[in-house]
Each structure stands twice: as C-alpha cells, then as structure tokens.
Amino acid sequence: MGIGDWGLGIGDWAQSPIPNPQSPIPNPHKMRKLYFYILFLIPLIFIYYFKKLFLMQAQNENASSDDLKKEILEFGFEEDKVDLAMKLSNNKEEICNLIVKMMEEPDFYLQMKNNFQINANQQNNNINNGNLITDFTNLFQNINVQQYKMIIVVRKDLNMSVGKTSAQVAHAALGAYKKSLSKNSDIVSNWENMSGQAKIVLSVDNEKQLMEIKNKADQAGLVTCLIHDAGRTEVAPNTATCCAIGPDLVHKIDTITGKLRLL
C-alpha cells in the first residue's frame, strides 16, 4: 500500500481536523489528550500524593514529639526546661542531661533562654526584612551543650533495692573515674569542667546484655568498670550487677548505649 492509498497525504493528515479513522497513522486528537495527561495531570497527581505524605510524616513527628515530652514530664521536670531542651535534641537521654544541667547550673539555664530569645528576635527581623534564611551557628556555638558523659548500665533482672542499686552504681562510677584518670586525664577534665560530670543510669534485662554492652565498649576503646558484688546482702557472691562506661565523648558512648532505656 502506498501513502496515497491512505486517502490522505502526509501534508493533508497534518492539516486535517478529522483524519481517516481507518488510517494506521495515530489520531492527533488522541495524542493531544495523551500529552495533556502526561504533562499536566501526572505531575499534579504526584504533587498531591507527595504533599499528603509530607503532611502525614509531619503529623507523626508531632505526635512522637508530644509523646516524648509527656514521658519526660513524668520524671517531674519543669515544662519550660523540657521545652528548651527539646529545641536542641530529640534524644530522650540528651534532653534529660540538658535539663539536669539547667537545674544544677542556673547560669547555664539563663544563657540558653537568652540565646533562644535573641535567636527568635533575629528570625522575626529576618522575616520582616524579607530574609527567610536564619543562621543557627552562633546559637550552638554560644550554648555549652554537654559533650562528655559517663554511663552506668544496671541489670534489671536482679530486682535490687534502691539503696543496693545506688551503692552498685557508685562503685562503678568511682571505678571508671579512677581508670579514666590514669588513661586520659584530659577527657576527665573536660567531663568535669564542660559537662558538669554528667552521669546517666541505663538498664539492661540480664547479664548477657550487660556483657555485650561492656564488650562493645571495650572494643571501641572506651573505659569500662564492671562491678561484681560480694554477695553479702541481696545477690549471690560474684554477681555482675552493673558496668560504667566513660567518661568520654557523647557520640562515642551513644554508639554503644544509644538504644538503652533509662533505669
């Protein structure tokens, strides 16, 4: 079949509003509709679902943040200090560290409040001036956030009393402190002067988990102090009760204990 047998020449087909329906040449009207769907409708559908997904994610994050705040408030902390700490971190352990430091050091608390107030005023000025780019660098440089800490991991399955647990934690903390002084006195100095000697007590379910945490800390080059009780009161002799890790940089310890829960 020649081109002339179609009933339309190439030029006629391009100009004709109603092409021969029997022609094997694509219908230009249908092609225009297809192009319309591809160029306009599909991007609109994509934008719609992307926006919906973004909103769902934002709602989940807000709900998670509210749950975290509620959980921290149950410890008895003041709400304004909780709100302030949550502006710097979404990690429950770090938030608690900051709150404790604010409670122990009123100057640190006032410094944080003032820095956030100054930053809020700068944001308002930027918005009023049409500049939406806000620089948070100075804020984090001026706030003395804890960079060092010590962790004490305690076994929950022993069901030790509060007094017994406190004594075991004290043994571990003192032992790790003495080891750290001989190994790296600079870290100890930073922990004392920059981080308020931050100490956090976490929990594990059994001895196996306790030893796994200790071994990981040893492999990472962190100071550890494992406590075995003499067995005169509540537990059997030579029972491993707890283990202290550090003091050292927060991010190094968090790689080992970041997923553990507070005791």
Secondary structure as the mmCIF struct_conf table of DSSP 4:
data_model
#
loop_
_struct_conf.conf_type_id
_struct_conf.id
_struct_conf.beg_label_comp_id
_struct_conf.beg_label_asym_id
_struct_conf.beg_label_seq_id
_struct_conf.end_label_comp_id
_struct_conf.end_label_asym_id
_struct_conf.end_label_seq_id
HELX_RH_3T_P HELX_RH_3T_P1 ILE A 3 TRP A 6
BEND BEND1 GLY A 7 LEU A 8
HELX_RH_AL_P HELX_RH_AL_P1 ILE A 10 GLN A 15
BEND BEND2 PRO A 17 ILE A 18
TURN_TY1_P TURN_TY1_P1 PRO A 21 GLN A 22
BEND BEND3 PRO A 24 ILE A 25
HELX_LH_PP_P HELX_LH_PP_P1 PRO A 26 ASN A 27
HELX_RH_AL_P HELX_RH_AL_P2 PRO A 28 PHE A 36
HELX_RH_PI_P HELX_RH_PI_P1 TYR A 37 LEU A 41
HELX_RH_AL_P HELX_RH_AL_P3 ILE A 42 LEU A 73
TURN_TY1_P TURN_TY1_P2 GLU A 74 GLY A 76
HELX_RH_AL_P HELX_RH_AL_P4 GLU A 79 MET A 86
TURN_TY1_P TURN_TY1_P3 LYS A 87 LEU A 88
HELX_RH_AL_P HELX_RH_AL_P5 LYS A 92 GLU A 104
HELX_RH_AL_P HELX_RH_AL_P6 PRO A 106 ASN A 128
TURN_TY1_P TURN_TY1_P4 ASN A 129 GLY A 130
HELX_RH_AL_P HELX_RH_AL_P7 THR A 137 ASN A 142
BEND BEND4 ILE A 143 ILE A 143
STRN STRN1 TYR A 148 ARG A 155
BEND BEND5 LYS A 156 LYS A 156
TURN_TY1_P TURN_TY1_P5 ASP A 157 LEU A 158
HELX_RH_AL_P HELX_RH_AL_P8 VAL A 162 LYS A 183
HELX_RH_AL_P HELX_RH_AL_P9 SER A 185 MET A 194
BEND BEND6 SER A 195 SER A 195
TURN_TY1_P TURN_TY1_P6 GLY A 196 GLN A 197
STRN STRN2 LYS A 199 VAL A 204
BEND BEND7 ASP A 205 ASN A 206
HELX_RH_AL_P HELX_RH_AL_P10 GLU A 207 GLN A 219
TURN_TY1_P TURN_TY1_P7 ALA A 220 GLY A 221
STRN STRN3 THR A 224 ASP A 229
BEND BEND8 ARG A 232 VAL A 235
TURN_TY1_P TURN_TY1_P8 PRO A 237 ASN A 238
STRN STRN4 THR A 239 LEU A 249
HELX_RH_AL_P HELX_RH_AL_P11 VAL A 250 THR A 257
TURN_TY1_P TURN_TY1_P9 GLY A 258 LYS A 259
HELX_LH_PP_P HELX_LH_PP_P2 LEU A 260 LEU A 260
STRN STRN5 ARG A 261 LEU A 262
#
